[in-house]
Amino acid sequence: MIDVRSQGEFGQGHIPGAFNIPLFNNAERAIVGTLFVKAGQSEAILKGLDIALPEVEFYIKSLKAICSPGLILLHCWRGGLRSALMAEVFSRAGYEVAVLTGGYKAYRQFIREGLATSARVIVLGGNTGSGKTEILHKIASKGEQVVDLEQLACHKGSVFGALGQLPQPTNEQFENDLFVHWGKLDISRPVWLEDESRMIGRITLPDPLVEHLSKGLLIRAKLNASIRINRLVKEYAGFDKLLLGDAIKRISERLGGGRTKEALAALENDQFDVVAAIVLAYYDKAYQFSLTRRKNKSVLNIQISGIDPDEDAARIIELTNKYLEHGTDLPRL
């Protein structure tokens, strides 16, 4: 799959797995676009040809570096002039070229509709530090359908969630990557998601997904606070204190001045358990409030050990299945 849009357009969002061979670079695209607005389509096309024709050899060499002659799928933004020109170039170089009808714009519309597809959703929730993500991965290893939103967002959700993670994708690319998983789901079977707020770092979840999280059956994993504190210390104490301090300061208004100073002083003195306890008090209160805003008020509380995530996952699946067998089936959302 060859995306012939500019590097800037490709970086903002692209079909996962596509290769970028831009007809115009960012500056050239701006020149042609400006000319289109000021002088009309004909002048813009002539300028575009002036830019593109000397680069034909480069386009072909770039494509041959990716794949030998064969079938390729090519697209630009709307499947228009850029696609037509590059399709002609690559056809003459011996490739069989298919052009994506409607281009990347049509693909974006397609995935938005796909993400709104009904599904039978189970939401794994619980207070911060409960090890939900690890349990979710174990649930997936047991054959359940799981979509890890935090992994796709490159963020663990809290103010500390960017630590140790790759840079977050754009919101557009997050949706594209999400659909790779969502589009493969068997919608006749339950889909497990971790409970998230609308924002994961700087990623805003699409509205249909927020609806799934709000209306799905909530499985709330309950775990002793001391174990959660130990987990957070183990997970975050190794990071630079400056980064940890900056994260604490970002929630200072919610913590309050006194608690913020206490947390920063504890951090300076390597009292990471004290820091974790202060932060957890805030997040526990925030999570409790979030429960009141859910559209589906049904909550299945399950006490977990916090020691063996594989065992906790098995128990959660077992108790959830028993609940569904003797309670109500999962609604389609």
Secondary structure, DSSP 8 states (H G I E B T S, - for coil): -EE-S-HHHHHH---TT-EE--SS-HHHHHHHHHHHHHH-HHHHHHHHHHHHGGGHHHHHHHHHHH--SSEEEEE-SSSSHHHHHHHHHHHHTT-EEEE-TTHHHHHHHHHHHHHTS--EEEEEEESTTS-HHHHHHHHHHTT-EEE-HHHHHT--SSTTTTTT------HHHHHHHHHHHHTT--TTSEEEEE---SEETTEE--HHHHHHHHHSEEEEEE--HHHHHHHHHHHHTTS-HHHHHHHHHHTHHHH-HHHHHHHHHHHHTT-HHHHHHHHHHHHHHHHHHHHHT-S---EEEEE--SS-HHHHHHHHHHHHHHHHHHS------
